[in-house]
Amino acid sequence: DLTTKVTKDIKAGEKTITVASTTGLKVGDLIVIRSDMDWPIESDTKKAECNVVEAISGKVVTLRQPCQDTYKASEIRQVVSFQPATLRLQDLEFRVRQTGNNSVVGLGVMNMQNSVIDRVTIRNAPYASSQLYGCYNTEIANCVFEKANEEGQGYGLATVGGILYNVHDNRSYGCRKLCDFSGDSRFGATRNSKAIGFIELNDGSYF
């Protein structure tokens, strides 16, 4: 996997970046641009974003999606890459038992591309039924999230950074929050995502 820095400022809307090294980087890799700057929505979320490598020419890397933000080379902490990995989950049920006082996530997913989570049921994980970190182009459909009810947390579904999440036709029972598009210091904010046809069957849940 690549860990390097950019050597040239990046403008929002550009699809190419210039880096110090491309050793080990391959077309199709997931790439994450990480900045030291806070994203202007919450203090723990840095300005960062995920993308996919379309082409490499010398030290110039072409990305599949246009960059979402403007970055100065001096503010970039690092650019990292991950080899392509895809997740397919279908017709499964996860049930958490005896969590005690622990914050438990029923299903955690990180750095995946072009994944589908379909007809999956996750019960009794108090912190989050499912939490996805820095993923690219993920569909989550026809799932059931039940009793993610930890005080102040309780995510039926939480995305933490990444881009292109398509969340539709899921159901939530007894969760504090149905769907939370969020971010953090590693993956930045969740970008270009949508949630439709989400049904909650208890009072007090919200996006």
Sequence and secondary structure as in RCSB ss.txt:
>XXXX:A:sequence
DLTTKVTKDIKAGEKTITVASTTGLKVGDLIVIRSDMDWPIESDTKKAECNVVEAISGKVVTLRQPCQDTYKASE
IRQVVSFQPATLRLQDLEFRVRQTGNNSVVGLGVMNMQNSVIDRVTIRNAPYASSQLYGCYNTEIANCVFEKANE
EGQGYGLATVGGILYNVHDNRSYGCRKLCDFSGDSRFGATRNSKAIGFIELNDGSYF
>XXXX:A:secstr
  EE BSS B TT  EEEBS  TT  TT EEEEEEEEE TT TT EEEEEEEEEEEETTEEEESS  SS B GGG
EEEEEEE     EEEEEEEE    TT   EEEEEES EEEEEEEEEEE  SSEEEEEEEEEEEEEES EEE    
TT  EEEEEEEEEEEEEES EEES SEEEEEEEETTTEE BS EEES EE STT B 
